[in-house]
Amino acid sequence: MILYTPLSEHDIFPARDEDYQNVLYGSLRNCPVKVMDSGDGHVEVVQLLSTDPQDFLDDQLQPGRKIKR
């Protein structure tokens, strides 16, 4: 199914409150990132919030990477 709409996906498919409980915003290697706390002392990079293209080429900042807190 394809839905053509000017609304964002978050307006159409609202997230549950528990989806936002573990989300943290911070800086990793001088790059703003969005991470999710896994609860075992590690955080997982979810999204890079940088405007520098070089940050997206850094292996340490790739989404899915687990980092000790």
Backbone bond lengths (Angstrom), bond angles and torsions (degrees), N, CA, C in turn:
res aa  C-N    CA-C-N  psi(-1)  N-CA   C-N-CA  omega(-1)  CA-C   N-CA-C  phi
1 M - - - 1.440 - - 1.528 108.32 -
2 I 1.296 116.63 135.70 1.451 122.73 177.09 1.519 107.78 -114.90
3 L 1.327 115.67 130.00 1.461 121.28 -179.30 1.517 108.58 -116.47
4 Y 1.310 116.82 112.47 1.462 121.80 178.80 1.521 108.22 -93.95
5 T 1.307 117.14 114.79 1.453 121.40 -177.53 1.525 110.01 -156.16
6 P 1.324 117.98 150.53 1.464 119.87 176.26 1.537 112.49 -81.69
7 L 1.326 117.37 -5.14 1.462 120.94 -179.73 1.523 110.71 -78.01
8 S 1.320 115.71 153.04 1.460 119.12 176.89 1.528 109.64 -77.24
9 E 1.304 116.60 162.72 1.465 120.27 -179.89 1.520 112.03 -64.13
10 H 1.338 117.33 -26.30 1.459 120.59 179.87 1.531 111.92 -73.51
11 D 1.317 116.82 -25.50 1.458 119.85 175.70 1.523 111.65 -76.40
12 I 1.312 116.46 -32.38 1.461 121.20 -178.43 1.521 111.12 -84.01
13 F 1.319 116.63 -43.09 1.465 122.43 -178.88 1.523 109.01 -116.37
14 P 1.328 118.35 81.61 1.470 119.47 -177.25 1.528 111.71 -64.38
15 A 1.308 115.06 140.57 1.467 121.08 179.87 1.520 110.08 -80.74
16 R 1.299 114.61 156.13 1.462 120.19 175.94 1.526 109.02 -76.87
17 D 1.318 116.76 156.17 1.466 121.22 -179.62 1.519 112.18 -62.27
18 E 1.331 117.73 -33.85 1.461 119.31 -178.26 1.524 112.41 -70.60
19 D 1.333 118.24 -16.86 1.458 120.98 176.56 1.522 111.58 -68.14
20 Y 1.328 118.03 -26.20 1.460 121.86 -177.04 1.525 113.64 -96.80
21 Q 1.305 118.28 -5.46 1.458 120.63 -176.60 1.521 112.74 -69.57
22 N 1.308 117.78 -32.25 1.464 121.03 -175.41 1.525 113.06 -100.33
23 V 1.316 118.11 4.13 1.464 121.66 -177.23 1.529 109.63 -86.16
24 L 1.329 115.10 131.50 1.463 121.79 178.48 1.525 109.13 -128.92
25 Y 1.306 116.18 149.66 1.458 121.80 175.90 1.521 107.67 -116.53
26 G 1.312 115.76 137.33 1.453 119.21 -179.15 1.511 111.05 -165.26
27 S 1.314 114.08 -161.80 1.454 120.72 -178.73 1.524 108.91 -126.82
28 L 1.296 115.70 134.36 1.455 122.10 178.91 1.521 107.91 -132.16
29 R 1.321 116.33 117.98 1.462 121.85 -176.66 1.528 110.99 55.30
30 N 1.335 115.61 44.15 1.470 123.86 -179.93 1.523 113.19 61.09
31 C 1.316 116.77 28.41 1.454 122.21 177.92 1.525 108.56 -125.98
32 P 1.332 118.72 128.19 1.466 119.51 177.90 1.530 110.53 -69.69
33 V 1.334 115.81 130.82 1.456 120.88 -177.49 1.523 110.68 -135.94
34 K 1.320 114.55 159.12 1.456 122.97 171.69 1.521 105.48 -111.67
35 V 1.337 116.59 124.19 1.461 121.26 -177.94 1.523 109.81 -125.95
36 M 1.330 115.34 159.80 1.449 121.39 177.10 1.519 108.02 -118.82
37 D 1.329 115.87 128.37 1.457 122.04 179.93 1.519 108.51 -77.72
38 S 1.331 116.62 123.66 1.464 120.45 -178.71 1.520 112.09 -88.15
39 G 1.329 118.19 -11.54 1.452 121.46 176.55 1.516 114.50 88.86
40 D 1.314 118.53 -5.99 1.463 121.43 -179.84 1.524 112.04 -109.63
41 G 1.331 116.44 24.04 1.455 120.44 179.84 1.513 113.58 89.49
42 H 1.324 117.12 4.71 1.453 121.90 178.72 1.522 109.73 -122.54
43 V 1.315 115.22 154.90 1.455 121.40 171.10 1.526 107.79 -122.67
44 E 1.320 115.66 149.29 1.464 121.34 179.93 1.520 108.76 -113.22
45 V 1.331 116.26 129.72 1.457 121.22 178.37 1.520 108.41 -67.82
46 V 1.336 115.78 125.00 1.458 121.52 -179.43 1.530 110.40 -102.44
47 Q 1.341 116.20 -41.91 1.451 119.85 -174.66 1.518 110.38 -154.94
48 L 1.335 115.72 141.36 1.461 121.05 172.22 1.518 108.11 -90.50
49 L 1.312 117.07 136.22 1.460 122.00 -178.80 1.524 110.93 -113.10
50 S 1.297 116.57 26.07 1.454 122.69 -175.66 1.531 111.42 -91.02
51 T 1.317 115.40 156.41 1.466 120.85 173.21 1.519 111.44 -105.99
52 D 1.329 116.70 1.32 1.461 121.77 -179.88 1.533 109.23 -92.18
53 P 1.320 118.78 118.05 1.468 121.16 -179.17 1.529 113.54 -60.12
54 Q 1.321 117.86 -28.12 1.462 120.96 179.97 1.525 111.69 -64.50
55 D 1.333 118.09 -30.37 1.463 121.19 179.39 1.529 111.61 -63.64
56 F 1.318 117.48 -31.41 1.451 121.25 -178.83 1.523 112.40 -75.39
57 L 1.325 117.46 -13.46 1.458 121.92 177.62 1.523 112.63 -93.96
58 D 1.317 117.76 -7.62 1.459 123.00 -179.04 1.527 109.86 -78.82
59 D 1.332 117.09 121.35 1.471 122.07 -178.96 1.523 112.74 -62.81
60 Q 1.319 117.86 -28.92 1.463 121.31 -178.40 1.529 112.37 -72.38
61 L 1.319 117.96 -15.41 1.458 121.61 -175.77 1.523 113.37 -109.80
62 Q 1.317 118.00 8.13 1.459 120.95 -176.66 1.527 111.48 -69.45
63 P 1.342 118.59 139.37 1.468 120.69 176.32 1.531 111.37 -58.17
64 G 1.310 114.84 139.66 1.462 121.25 -176.51 1.513 112.92 98.21
65 R 1.309 117.05 -14.74 1.468 121.78 -179.87 1.526 110.15 -71.22
66 K 1.330 117.82 129.55 1.452 121.96 177.40 1.516 109.37 -96.00
67 I 1.333 115.33 135.44 1.447 121.98 -176.69 1.524 108.49 -128.88
68 K 1.325 115.39 135.23 1.459 119.35 177.56 1.515 109.60 -68.19
69 R 1.290 116.02 133.99 1.464 122.28 -175.73 1.496 112.68 -77.07
